[in-house]
Every structure is written in structure tokens, then in C-alpha cells.
């Protein structure tokens, strides 16, 4: 029997080339950015930054594939894939990281074994580690 009450999470939000958005975006679906976003992006789905895509702000998502430019922190719950044309100026927090030759990354990277790094505001940061004696 089919369930008709379940939300459709297969939608893809597209910010096309030539579109400039200023402000924060919160979504539960996948997002592809080929234009420009100045603001924070928070989604439970996948974020794809195309080769012409630019984001200036914090990105929080479940999975991400970056071919364009990000200036700010990116927090990914599962897999972050940096393509050869990608440029990131900021920190990375992720469980799994894939970097193609040619990708440019300037910042700190923190990796964790859990999938609880991101997903619409569920970021869990560890406190400072206690010095060993």
C-alpha cells in the first residue's frame, strides 16, 4: 500500500548561473548552486556547487559536491567531494573527504567518524581536549 503522507524529498532547488541571492537559505531538499549566494545555507539534503557557483557564508548539509568557490565554513554530515575546479577559503568539518588533484583548499579540516556533523542545525562540536599527563 502506498503512503501518500510522506513528503517528497526528491526535489532539487536550483540557483542558476546569473542569479545572485543575498540572505540565508534553509531547506530540507537538495540544492544546486550555479549562481551566487551571499549568506548561510542549511539543508538536510545534498549541496552541489557548480563550476560557476559561488557561496560566501556558512554551508551546512548532509553531502556536498563542490566544483565552484566557497568562502566560509562548510560542515558536511557524510561525504564532501572537492572537484578539480573547486576553491575553498575556510574551514571544513566532515566525516569523509574526497579531494581531486587541482582542488584548492585554504583553512582547517576536522574529520570525525560519526555522521552527526551536520544536517539542518544538528552540529555537534566536541569540547576542548584535556591535556594528557
N, CA, C and O atoms as CSV, one atom per row, in Angstrom:
chain,resi,resn,atom,element,x,y,z
A,1,UNK,N,N,0.839,-1.176,0.000
A,1,UNK,CA,C,0.000,0.000,0.000
A,1,UNK,C,C,0.883,1.239,0.000
A,1,UNK,O,O,1.830,1.319,0.783
A,2,UNK,N,N,0.596,2.187,-0.848
A,2,UNK,CA,C,1.385,3.402,-0.964
A,2,UNK,C,C,1.066,4.363,0.166
A,2,UNK,O,O,-0.069,4.446,0.636
A,3,UNK,N,N,2.095,5.088,0.593
A,3,UNK,CA,C,1.918,6.102,1.627
A,3,UNK,C,C,1.889,7.466,0.949
A,3,UNK,O,O,2.844,7.855,0.277
A,4,UNK,N,N,0.790,8.188,1.128
A,4,UNK,CA,C,0.646,9.487,0.475
A,4,UNK,C,C,0.976,10.643,1.408
A,4,UNK,O,O,0.992,11.794,0.973
A,5,UNK,N,N,1.240,10.364,2.674
A,5,UNK,CA,C,1.506,11.429,3.634
A,5,UNK,C,C,2.982,11.787,3.743
A,5,UNK,O,O,3.330,12.765,4.404
A,6,UNK,N,N,3.860,11.008,3.102
A,6,UNK,CA,C,5.282,11.262,3.193
A,6,UNK,C,C,5.662,12.441,2.300
A,6,UNK,O,O,5.192,12.538,1.166
A,7,UNK,N,N,6.520,13.346,2.813
A,7,UNK,CA,C,6.941,14.484,1.992
A,7,UNK,C,C,7.842,14.042,0.858
A,7,UNK,O,O,8.562,13.050,0.979
A,8,UNK,N,N,7.805,14.771,-0.241
A,8,UNK,CA,C,8.629,14.478,-1.407
A,8,UNK,C,C,9.998,15.123,-1.219
A,8,UNK,O,O,10.134,16.336,-1.376
A,9,UNK,N,N,11.018,14.324,-0.885
A,9,UNK,CA,C,12.357,14.837,-0.653
A,9,UNK,C,C,13.241,14.719,-1.882
A,9,UNK,O,O,14.454,14.905,-1.790
A,10,UNK,N,N,12.640,14.406,-3.055
A,10,UNK,CA,C,13.425,14.278,-4.266
A,10,UNK,C,C,13.513,15.601,-5.032
A,10,UNK,O,O,14.067,15.638,-6.131
A,11,UNK,N,N,12.983,16.670,-4.474
A,11,UNK,CA,C,13.030,17.955,-5.156
A,11,UNK,C,C,14.438,18.530,-5.116
A,11,UNK,O,O,15.164,18.370,-4.135
A,12,UNK,N,N,14.807,19.198,-6.192
A,12,UNK,CA,C,16.105,19.851,-6.273
A,12,UNK,C,C,15.863,21.338,-6.485
A,12,UNK,O,O,15.204,21.745,-7.441
A,13,UNK,N,N,16.404,22.135,-5.581
A,13,UNK,CA,C,16.326,23.589,-5.704
A,13,UNK,C,C,17.527,24.049,-6.513
A,13,UNK,O,O,18.657,23.641,-6.243
A,14,UNK,N,N,17.283,24.901,-7.508
A,14,UNK,CA,C,18.345,25.332,-8.418
A,14,UNK,C,C,18.485,26.838,-8.380
A,14,UNK,O,O,17.516,27.576,-8.557
A,15,UNK,N,N,19.714,27.283,-8.146
A,15,UNK,CA,C,20.068,28.697,-8.283
A,15,UNK,C,C,20.969,28.756,-9.512
A,15,UNK,O,O,22.147,28.404,-9.457
A,16,UNK,N,N,20.390,29.208,-10.617
A,16,UNK,CA,C,21.087,29.115,-11.899
A,16,UNK,C,C,22.127,30.217,-12.088
A,16,UNK,O,O,22.145,31.212,-11.363
A,17,UNK,N,N,22.991,30.011,-13.080
A,17,UNK,CA,C,24.034,30.969,-13.420
A,17,UNK,C,C,23.395,32.309,-13.770
A,17,UNK,O,O,22.429,32.353,-14.533
A,18,UNK,N,N,23.919,33.392,-13.226
A,18,UNK,CA,C,23.361,34.718,-13.456
A,18,UNK,C,C,22.421,35.167,-12.351
A,18,UNK,O,O,21.978,36.316,-12.348
A,19,UNK,N,N,22.109,34.277,-11.409
A,19,UNK,CA,C,21.236,34.611,-10.284
A,19,UNK,C,C,22.085,34.900,-9.056
A,19,UNK,O,O,22.939,34.097,-8.678
A,20,UNK,N,N,21.842,36.063,-8.427
A,20,UNK,CA,C,22.546,36.445,-7.204
A,20,UNK,C,C,21.533,36.525,-6.072
A,20,UNK,O,O,20.529,37.228,-6.183
A,21,UNK,N,N,21.794,35.802,-4.977
A,21,UNK,CA,C,20.907,35.806,-3.822
A,21,UNK,C,C,21.691,36.295,-2.615
A,21,UNK,O,O,22.813,35.854,-2.364
A,22,UNK,N,N,21.083,37.217,-1.872
A,22,UNK,CA,C,21.655,37.689,-0.622
A,22,UNK,C,C,20.684,37.346,0.492
A,22,UNK,O,O,19.542,37.806,0.496
A,23,UNK,N,N,21.144,36.530,1.443
A,23,UNK,CA,C,20.298,36.097,2.548
A,23,UNK,C,C,20.537,34.632,2.849
A,23,UNK,O,O,21.236,33.938,2.110
A,24,UNK,N,N,19.949,34.167,3.942
A,24,UNK,CA,C,20.130,32.789,4.369
A,24,UNK,C,C,19.099,31.879,3.715
A,24,UNK,O,O,17.969,32.295,3.461
A,25,UNK,N,N,19.493,30.628,3.442
A,25,UNK,CA,C,18.599,29.629,2.865
A,25,UNK,C,C,18.546,28.437,3.806
A,25,UNK,O,O,19.582,27.939,4.245
A,26,UNK,N,N,17.329,27.977,4.116
A,26,UNK,CA,C,17.126,26.762,4.904
A,26,UNK,C,C,16.181,25.875,4.122
A,26,UNK,O,O,15.120,26.320,3.685
A,27,UNK,N,N,16.570,24.593,3.940
A,27,UNK,CA,C,15.793,23.690,3.109
A,27,UNK,C,C,15.918,22.268,3.634
A,27,UNK,O,O,16.839,21.945,4.384
A,28,UNK,N,N,14.976,21.423,3.226
A,28,UNK,CA,C,15.091,20.007,3.568
A,28,UNK,C,C,15.445,19.175,2.339
A,28,UNK,O,O,15.676,17.971,2.456
A,29,UNK,N,N,15.491,19.800,1.162
A,29,UNK,CA,C,15.803,19.098,-0.076
A,29,UNK,C,C,17.206,19.381,-0.557
A,29,UNK,O,O,17.987,20.060,0.112
A,30,UNK,N,N,17.519,18.848,-1.736
A,30,UNK,CA,C,18.824,19.064,-2.354
A,30,UNK,C,C,18.875,20.446,-2.999
A,30,UNK,O,O,17.851,20.977,-3.431
A,31,UNK,N,N,20.073,21.021,-3.060
A,31,UNK,CA,C,20.257,22.355,-3.642
A,31,UNK,C,C,21.453,22.325,-4.587
A,31,UNK,O,O,22.511,21.794,-4.251
A,32,UNK,N,N,21.268,22.904,-5.778
A,32,UNK,CA,C,22.374,23.089,-6.714
A,32,UNK,C,C,22.550,24.583,-6.938
A,32,UNK,O,O,21.589,25.294,-7.229
A,33,UNK,N,N,23.799,25.058,-6.798
A,33,UNK,CA,C,24.092,26.480,-6.972
A,33,UNK,C,C,25.062,26.645,-8.131
A,33,UNK,O,O,26.208,26.200,-8.071
A,34,UNK,N,N,24.581,27.294,-9.189
A,34,UNK,CA,C,25.434,27.682,-10.307
A,34,UNK,C,C,25.578,29.198,-10.344
A,34,UNK,O,O,26.383,29.728,-11.111
A,35,UNK,N,N,24.814,29.889,-9.530
A,35,UNK,CA,C,24.872,31.343,-9.426
A,35,UNK,C,C,25.675,31.747,-8.206
A,35,UNK,O,O,26.689,31.128,-7.884
A,36,UNK,N,N,25.207,32.807,-7.519
A,36,UNK,CA,C,25.936,33.353,-6.386
A,36,UNK,C,C,25.025,33.463,-5.170
A,36,UNK,O,O,23.893,33.934,-5.280
A,37,UNK,N,N,25.513,33.030,-4.016
A,37,UNK,CA,C,24.794,33.145,-2.752
A,37,UNK,C,C,25.689,33.841,-1.747
A,37,UNK,O,O,26.802,33.392,-1.473
A,38,UNK,N,N,25.191,34.948,-1.196
A,38,UNK,CA,C,25.869,35.623,-0.102
A,38,UNK,C,C,24.990,35.445,1.127
A,38,UNK,O,O,23.990,36.142,1.292
A,39,UNK,N,N,25.365,34.519,1.975
A,39,UNK,CA,C,24.577,34.173,3.152
A,39,UNK,C,C,24.812,32.724,3.511
A,39,UNK,O,O,25.581,32.026,2.850
A,40,UNK,N,N,24.150,32.276,4.557
A,40,UNK,CA,C,24.325,30.911,5.045
A,40,UNK,C,C,23.347,29.964,4.371
A,40,UNK,O,O,22.231,30.349,4.024
A,41,UNK,N,N,23.782,28.713,4.190
A,41,UNK,CA,C,22.959,27.682,3.565
A,41,UNK,C,C,22.890,26.489,4.508
A,41,UNK,O,O,23.919,25.939,4.902
A,42,UNK,N,N,21.672,26.090,4.868
A,42,UNK,CA,C,21.461,24.979,5.801
A,42,UNK,C,C,20.414,24.047,5.209
A,42,UNK,O,O,19.266,24.451,5.024
A,43,UNK,N,N,20.792,22.803,4.909
A,43,UNK,CA,C,19.860,21.845,4.327
A,43,UNK,C,C,20.127,20.444,4.852
A,43,UNK,O,O,21.250,20.103,5.223
A,44,UNK,N,N,19.066,19.636,4.877
A,44,UNK,CA,C,19.197,18.242,5.278
A,44,UNK,C,C,19.621,17.372,4.101
A,44,UNK,O,O,19.925,16.193,4.284
A,45,UNK,N,N,19.644,17.931,2.903
A,45,UNK,CA,C,19.971,17.184,1.698
A,45,UNK,C,C,21.384,17.432,1.221
A,45,UNK,O,O,22.273,17.790,1.994
A,46,UNK,N,N,21.571,17.230,-0.094
A,46,UNK,CA,C,22.872,17.381,-0.738
A,46,UNK,C,C,23.000,18.773,-1.336
A,46,UNK,O,O,22.028,19.328,-1.849
A,47,UNK,N,N,24.205,19.335,-1.269
A,47,UNK,CA,C,24.508,20.627,-1.878
A,47,UNK,C,C,25.527,20.410,-2.980
A,47,UNK,O,O,26.588,19.828,-2.756
A,48,UNK,N,N,25.192,20.886,-4.181
A,48,UNK,CA,C,26.118,20.833,-5.312
A,48,UNK,C,C,26.433,22.274,-5.697
A,48,UNK,O,O,25.533,23.061,-5.989
A,49,UNK,N,N,27.718,22.608,-5.693
A,49,UNK,CA,C,28.174,23.929,-6.138
A,49,UNK,C,C,28.820,23.704,-7.498
A,49,UNK,O,O,29.886,23.095,-7.594
A,50,UNK,N,N,28.167,24.200,-8.556
A,50,UNK,CA,C,28.677,24.036,-9.909
A,50,UNK,C,C,29.927,24.856,-10.151
A,50,UNK,O,O,30.350,25.621,-9.284
A,51,UNK,N,N,30.526,24.700,-11.335
A,51,UNK,CA,C,31.780,25.400,-11.647
A,51,UNK,C,C,31.626,26.909,-11.631
A,51,UNK,O,O,32.591,27.623,-11.362
A,52,UNK,N,N,30.418,27.412,-11.916
A,52,UNK,CA,C,30.185,28.859,-11.888
A,52,UNK,C,C,29.567,29.301,-10.552
A,52,UNK,O,O,29.273,30.483,-10.371
A,53,UNK,N,N,29.373,28.377,-9.632
A,53,UNK,CA,C,28.734,28.686,-8.354
A,53,UNK,C,C,29.688,29.316,-7.362
A,53,UNK,O,O,30.860,28.947,-7.282
A,54,UNK,N,N,29.157,30.296,-6.586
A,54,UNK,CA,C,29.942,30.983,-5.559
A,54,UNK,C,C,29.083,31.124,-4.311
A,54,UNK,O,O,27.931,31.551,-4.385
A,55,UNK,N,N,29.650,30.763,-3.165
A,55,UNK,CA,C,28.960,30.917,-1.885
A,55,UNK,C,C,29.883,31.666,-0.940
A,55,UNK,O,O,31.032,31.274,-0.734
A,56,UNK,N,N,29.369,32.752,-0.364
A,56,UNK,CA,C,30.096,33.479,0.677
A,56,UNK,C,C,29.250,33.384,1.940
A,56,UNK,O,O,28.296,34.140,2.120
A,57,UNK,N,N,29.613,32.444,2.812
A,57,UNK,CA,C,28.871,32.198,4.041
A,57,UNK,C,C,29.071,30.759,4.478
A,57,UNK,O,O,29.842,30.013,3.874
A,58,UNK,N,N,28.368,30.380,5.536
A,58,UNK,CA,C,28.494,29.026,6.080
A,58,UNK,C,C,27.551,28.069,5.372
A,58,UNK,O,O,26.401,28.410,5.092
A,59,UNK,N,N,28.044,26.861,5.081
A,59,UNK,CA,C,27.250,25.819,4.437
A,59,UNK,C,C,27.147,24.634,5.395
A,59,UNK,O,O,28.160,24.135,5.885
A,60,UNK,N,N,25.916,24.187,5.659
A,60,UNK,CA,C,25.666,23.014,6.499
A,60,UNK,C,C,24.761,22.083,5.707
A,60,UNK,O,O,23.679,22.482,5.276
A,61,UNK,N,N,25.205,20.827,5.512
A,61,UNK,CA,C,24.428,19.887,4.709
A,61,UNK,C,C,24.801,18.447,5.047
A,61,UNK,O,O,25.696,18.186,5.851
A,62,UNK,N,N,24.083,17.518,4.404
A,62,UNK,CA,C,24.343,16.090,4.618
A,62,UNK,C,C,25.496,15.604,3.747
A,62,UNK,O,O,26.407,14.942,4.243
A,63,UNK,N,N,25.468,15.926,2.453
A,63,UNK,CA,C,26.515,15.586,1.482
A,63,UNK,C,C,26.757,16.803,0.604
A,63,UNK,O,O,25.879,17.653,0.459
A,64,UNK,N,N,27.949,16.889,0.017
A,64,UNK,CA,C,28.230,18.026,-0.855
A,64,UNK,C,C,29.255,17.659,-1.924
A,64,UNK,O,O,30.186,16.888,-1.691
A,65,UNK,N,N,29.046,18.246,-3.112
A,65,UNK,CA,C,29.992,18.137,-4.212
A,65,UNK,C,C,30.293,19.554,-4.666
A,65,UNK,O,O,29.393,20.279,-5.091
A,66,UNK,N,N,31.561,19.949,-4.577
A,66,UNK,CA,C,31.938,21.331,-4.861
A,66,UNK,C,C,32.838,21.374,-6.095
A,66,UNK,O,O,33.890,20.735,-6.138
A,67,UNK,N,N,32.401,22.143,-7.099
A,67,UNK,CA,C,33.224,22.418,-8.275
A,67,UNK,C,C,33.538,23.904,-8.368
A,67,UNK,O,O,34.414,24.306,-9.133
A,68,UNK,N,N,32.835,24.716,-7.601
A,68,UNK,CA,C,32.977,26.169,-7.651
A,68,UNK,C,C,33.750,26.715,-6.465
A,68,UNK,O,O,34.741,26.126,-6.033
A,69,UNK,N,N,33.283,27.865,-5.930
A,69,UNK,CA,C,34.009,28.626,-4.922
A,69,UNK,C,C,33.179,28.761,-3.647
A,69,UNK,O,O,31.992,29.082,-3.706
A,70,UNK,N,N,33.803,28.515,-2.502
A,70,UNK,CA,C,33.171,28.741,-1.202
A,70,UNK,C,C,34.115,29.568,-0.350
A,70,UNK,O,O,35.291,29.236,-0.199
A,71,UNK,N,N,33.581,30.657,0.207
A,71,UNK,CA,C,34.337,31.461,1.168
A,71,UNK,C,C,33.579,31.405,2.480
A,71,UNK,O,O,32.600,32.126,2.670
A,72,UNK,N,N,34.032,30.543,3.390
A,72,UNK,CA,C,33.375,30.343,4.669
A,72,UNK,C,C,33.462,28.888,5.081
A,72,UNK,O,O,34.004,28.056,4.354
A,73,UNK,N,N,32.930,28.592,6.241
A,73,UNK,CA,C,32.983,27.235,6.798
A,73,UNK,C,C,31.967,26.332,6.112
A,73,UNK,O,O,30.839,26.746,5.846
A,74,UNK,N,N,32.370,25.096,5.827
A,74,UNK,CA,C,31.449,24.098,5.281
A,74,UNK,C,C,31.436,22.903,6.227
A,74,UNK,O,O,32.481,22.342,6.558
A,75,UNK,N,N,30.230,22.523,6.656
A,75,UNK,CA,C,30.046,21.400,7.571
A,75,UNK,C,C,29.176,20.366,6.868
A,75,UNK,O,O,28.038,20.649,6.494
A,76,UNK,N,N,29.724,19.158,6.690
A,76,UNK,CA,C,29.048,18.104,5.938
A,76,UNK,C,C,28.921,16.865,6.828
A,76,UNK,O,O,29.907,16.400,7.401
A,77,UNK,N,N,27.712,16.343,6.938
A,77,UNK,CA,C,27.464,15.193,7.796
A,77,UNK,C,C,28.103,13.913,7.315
A,77,UNK,O,O,28.525,13.092,8.130
A,78,UNK,N,N,28.188,13.720,5.997
A,78,UNK,CA,C,28.731,12.474,5.474
A,78,UNK,C,C,29.919,12.729,4.556
A,78,UNK,O,O,31.050,12.815,5.036
A,79,UNK,N,N,29.693,12.855,3.233
A,79,UNK,CA,C,30.789,12.948,2.260
A,79,UNK,C,C,30.881,14.329,1.632
A,79,UNK,O,O,29.891,14.866,1.135
A,80,UNK,N,N,32.091,14.903,1.660
A,80,UNK,CA,C,32.396,16.133,0.943
A,80,UNK,C,C,33.345,15.775,-0.189
A,80,UNK,O,O,34.417,15.214,0.038
A,81,UNK,N,N,32.932,16.111,-1.438
A,81,UNK,CA,C,33.714,15.799,-2.628
A,81,UNK,C,C,34.167,17.104,-3.261
A,81,UNK,O,O,33.344,17.876,-3.754
A,82,UNK,N,N,35.475,17.355,-3.252
A,82,UNK,CA,C,36.038,18.562,-3.861
A,82,UNK,C,C,36.570,18.205,-5.246
A,82,UNK,O,O,37.531,17.447,-5.377
A,83,UNK,N,N,35.937,18.760,-6.273
A,83,UNK,CA,C,36.342,18.519,-7.657
A,83,UNK,C,C,37.589,19.341,-7.987
A,83,UNK,O,O,37.976,20.220,-7.217
A,84,UNK,N,N,38.210,19.059,-9.120
A,84,UNK,CA,C,39.469,19.696,-9.505
A,84,UNK,C,C,39.346,21.215,-9.643
A,84,UNK,O,O,40.319,21.933,-9.414
A,85,UNK,N,N,38.164,21.710,-10.014
A,85,UNK,CA,C,37.985,23.146,-10.220
A,85,UNK,C,C,37.549,23.885,-8.957
A,85,UNK,O,O,37.316,25.093,-9.004
A,86,UNK,N,N,37.434,23.179,-7.828
A,86,UNK,CA,C,36.907,23.805,-6.605
A,86,UNK,C,C,37.960,24.649,-5.899
A,86,UNK,O,O,39.159,24.378,-5.966
A,87,UNK,N,N,37.461,25.698,-5.209
A,87,UNK,CA,C,38.301,26.565,-4.388
A,87,UNK,C,C,37.541,26.839,-3.108
A,87,UNK,O,O,36.417,27.340,-3.142
A,88,UNK,N,N,38.155,26.510,-1.969
A,88,UNK,CA,C,37.529,26.753,-0.673
A,88,UNK,C,C,38.467,27.569,0.193
A,88,UNK,O,O,39.612,27.182,0.428
A,89,UNK,N,N,37.968,28.706,0.667
A,89,UNK,CA,C,38.684,29.535,1.631
A,89,UNK,C,C,37.884,29.504,2.921
A,89,UNK,O,O,36.975,30.311,3.113
A,90,UNK,N,N,38.221,28.572,3.806
A,90,UNK,CA,C,37.501,28.432,5.062
A,90,UNK,C,C,37.696,27.043,5.624
A,90,UNK,O,O,38.384,26.207,5.038
A,91,UNK,N,N,37.081,26.809,6.768
A,91,UNK,CA,C,37.246,25.542,7.469
A,91,UNK,C,C,36.293,24.475,6.939
A,91,UNK,O,O,35.216,24.778,6.427
A,92,UNK,N,N,36.719,23.216,7.075
A,92,UNK,CA,C,35.920,22.064,6.670
A,92,UNK,C,C,35.704,21.171,7.891
A,92,UNK,O,O,36.644,20.862,8.622
A,93,UNK,N,N,34.441,20.759,8.101
A,93,UNK,CA,C,34.112,19.746,9.102
A,93,UNK,C,C,33.306,18.685,8.372
A,93,UNK,O,O,32.245,18.985,7.826
A,94,UNK,N,N,33.800,17.436,8.355
A,94,UNK,CA,C,33.137,16.377,7.608
A,94,UNK,C,C,33.501,15.005,8.163
A,94,UNK,O,O,34.453,14.872,8.932
A,95,UNK,N,N,32.742,13.989,7.769
A,95,UNK,CA,C,33.079,12.612,8.128
A,95,UNK,C,C,34.032,11.997,7.111
A,95,UNK,O,O,35.000,11.331,7.478
A,96,UNK,N,N,33.744,12.231,5.804
A,96,UNK,CA,C,34.566,11.687,4.727
A,96,UNK,C,C,34.892,12.806,3.752
A,96,UNK,O,O,34.052,13.657,3.461
A,97,UNK,N,N,36.125,12.796,3.249
A,97,UNK,CA,C,36.587,13.861,2.364
A,97,UNK,C,C,37.270,13.255,1.149
A,97,UNK,O,O,38.140,12.393,1.272
A,98,UNK,N,N,36.854,13.728,-0.047
A,98,UNK,CA,C,37.466,13.312,-1.299
A,98,UNK,C,C,37.950,14.559,-2.018
A,98,UNK,O,O,37.164,15.471,-2.273
A,99,UNK,N,N,39.237,14.610,-2.348
A,99,UNK,CA,C,39.813,15.791,-2.997
A,99,UNK,C,C,40.496,15.363,-4.291
A,99,UNK,O,O,41.427,14.558,-4.275
A,100,UNK,N,N,40.026,15.910,-5.414
A,100,UNK,CA,C,40.661,15.636,-6.698
A,100,UNK,C,C,41.892,16.519,-6.863
A,100,UNK,O,O,41.937,17.623,-6.319
A,101,UNK,N,N,42.897,16.042,-7.612
A,101,UNK,CA,C,44.058,16.878,-7.896
A,101,UNK,C,C,43.634,18.151,-8.622
A,101,UNK,O,O,42.855,18.100,-9.574
A,102,UNK,N,N,44.145,19.285,-8.171
A,102,UNK,CA,C,43.786,20.578,-8.747
A,102,UNK,C,C,42.885,21.389,-7.850
A,102,UNK,O,O,42.789,22.605,-8.015
A,103,UNK,N,N,42.219,20.750,-6.899
A,103,UNK,CA,C,41.358,21.477,-5.960
A,103,UNK,C,C,42.226,22.331,-5.047
A,103,UNK,O,O,43.330,21.936,-4.671
A,104,UNK,N,N,41.710,23.517,-4.691
A,104,UNK,CA,C,42.439,24.442,-3.829
A,104,UNK,C,C,41.655,24.602,-2.534
A,104,UNK,O,O,40.462,24.907,-2.552
A,105,UNK,N,N,42.339,24.391,-1.408
A,105,UNK,CA,C,41.707,24.483,-0.100
A,105,UNK,C,C,42.625,25.239,0.846
A,105,UNK,O,O,43.789,24.874,1.013
A,106,UNK,N,N,42.098,26.303,1.471
A,106,UNK,CA,C,42.864,27.082,2.434
A,106,UNK,C,C,42.047,27.213,3.711
A,106,UNK,O,O,41.035,27.914,3.742
A,107,UNK,N,N,42.490,26.540,4.759
A,107,UNK,CA,C,41.768,26.558,6.032
A,107,UNK,C,C,42.072,25.306,6.822
A,107,UNK,O,O,42.991,24.558,6.489
A,108,UNK,N,N,41.300,25.078,7.867
A,108,UNK,CA,C,41.466,23.897,8.717
A,108,UNK,C,C,40.454,22.839,8.336
A,108,UNK,O,O,39.373,23.153,7.839
A,109,UNK,N,N,40.804,21.580,8.570
A,109,UNK,CA,C,39.904,20.472,8.297
A,109,UNK,C,C,39.786,19.611,9.543
A,109,UNK,O,O,40.790,19.207,10.131
A,110,UNK,N,N,38.544,19.333,9.942
A,110,UNK,CA,C,38.285,18.464,11.091
A,110,UNK,C,C,37.424,17.310,10.606
A,110,UNK,O,O,36.346,17.516,10.048
A,111,UNK,N,N,37.916,16.080,10.825
A,111,UNK,CA,C,37.180,14.897,10.390
A,111,UNK,C,C,36.751,14.092,11.607
A,111,UNK,O,O,37.439,14.050,12.627
A,112,UNK,N,N,35.582,13.447,11.469
A,112,UNK,CA,C,35.010,12.671,12.553
A,112,UNK,C,C,34.458,11.373,11.993
A,112,UNK,O,O,34.089,11.315,10.819
A,113,UNK,N,N,34.394,10.328,12.814
A,113,UNK,CA,C,33.860,9.038,12.382
A,113,UNK,C,C,32.346,9.010,12.317
A,113,UNK,O,O,31.780,8.151,11.641
A,114,UNK,N,N,31.676,9.924,13.003
A,114,UNK,CA,C,30.214,9.894,13.075
A,114,UNK,C,C,29.583,10.665,11.933
A,114,UNK,O,O,30.214,11.530,11.326
A,115,UNK,N,N,28.321,10.338,11.644
A,115,UNK,CA,C,27.557,11.054,10.627
A,115,UNK,C,C,26.775,12.215,11.239
A,115,UNK,O,O,25.858,12.738,10.606
A,116,UNK,N,N,27.119,12.618,12.441
A,116,UNK,CA,C,26.362,13.660,13.138
A,116,UNK,C,C,27.001,15.027,13.018
A,116,UNK,O,O,26.719,15.905,13.833
A,117,UNK,N,N,27.853,15.236,12.026
A,117,UNK,CA,C,28.498,16.531,11.857
A,117,UNK,C,C,27.520,17.608,11.430
A,117,UNK,O,O,27.667,18.763,11.829
A,118,UNK,N,N,26.519,17.254,10.623
A,118,UNK,CA,C,25.644,18.277,10.070
A,118,UNK,C,C,24.271,17.720,9.793
A,118,UNK,O,O,24.001,16.535,9.983
A,119,UNK,N,N,23.418,18.601,9.342
A,119,UNK,CA,C,22.073,18.225,8.961
A,119,UNK,C,C,21.061,19.131,9.599
A,119,UNK,O,O,20.432,18.763,10.591
A,120,UNK,N,N,20.897,20.300,9.051
A,120,UNK,CA,C,19.882,21.257,9.488
A,120,UNK,C,C,19.985,21.566,10.974
A,120,UNK,O,O,19.031,21.373,11.728
A,121,UNK,N,N,21.143,22.044,11.381
A,121,UNK,CA,C,21.283,22.544,12.733
A,121,UNK,C,C,21.647,21.509,13.775
A,121,UNK,O,O,21.544,21.792,14.969
A,122,UNK,N,N,22.064,20.330,13.374
A,122,UNK,CA,C,22.416,19.309,14.361
A,122,UNK,C,C,23.929,19.143,14.454
A,122,UNK,O,O,24.428,18.022,14.551
A,123,UNK,N,N,24.645,20.239,14.425
A,123,UNK,CA,C,26.092,20.185,14.512
A,123,UNK,C,C,26.483,19.877,15.956
A,123,UNK,O,O,25.996,20.503,16.897
A,124,UNK,N,N,27.367,18.907,16.104
A,124,UNK,CA,C,27.844,18.559,17.434
A,124,UNK,C,C,29.347,18.792,17.460
A,124,UNK,O,O,30.105,18.058,16.825
A,125,UNK,N,N,29.768,19.789,18.178
A,125,UNK,CA,C,31.184,20.090,18.320
A,125,UNK,C,C,31.689,19.502,19.625
A,125,UNK,O,O,31.007,19.582,20.646
A,126,UNK,N,N,32.872,18.916,19.601
A,126,UNK,CA,C,33.487,18.409,20.815
A,126,UNK,C,C,34.133,19.567,21.558
A,126,UNK,O,O,34.597,20.531,20.949
A,127,UNK,N,N,34.155,19.463,22.860
A,127,UNK,CA,C,34.805,20.481,23.675
A,127,UNK,C,C,36.307,20.340,23.578
A,127,UNK,O,O,36.802,19.426,22.919
A,128,UNK,N,N,37.044,21.236,24.230
A,128,UNK,CA,C,38.498,21.150,24.178
A,128,UNK,C,C,38.988,19.880,24.860
A,128,UNK,O,O,38.448,19.455,25.882
A,129,UNK,N,N,40.018,19.287,24.276
A,129,UNK,CA,C,40.549,18.057,24.834
A,129,UNK,C,C,41.367,18.364,26.080
A,129,UNK,O,O,42.029,19.398,26.170
A,130,UNK,N,N,41.308,17.447,27.038
A,130,UNK,CA,C,42.073,17.603,28.270
A,130,UNK,C,C,43.510,17.167,28.005
A,130,UNK,O,O,43.738,16.144,27.359
A,131,UNK,N,N,44.465,17.922,28.492
A,131,UNK,CA,C,45.852,17.523,28.269
A,131,UNK,C,C,46.170,16.223,28.987
A,131,UNK,O,O,45.731,15.997,30.115
A,132,UNK,N,N,46.942,15.367,28.318
A,132,UNK,CA,C,47.328,14.097,28.939
A,132,UNK,C,C,48.497,14.317,29.874
A,132,UNK,O,O,49.315,15.212,29.663
A,133,UNK,N,N,48.572,13.498,30.910
A,133,UNK,CA,C,49.649,13.645,31.909
A,133,UNK,C,C,50.708,12.619,31.719
A,133,UNK,O,O,51.686,12.594,32.466
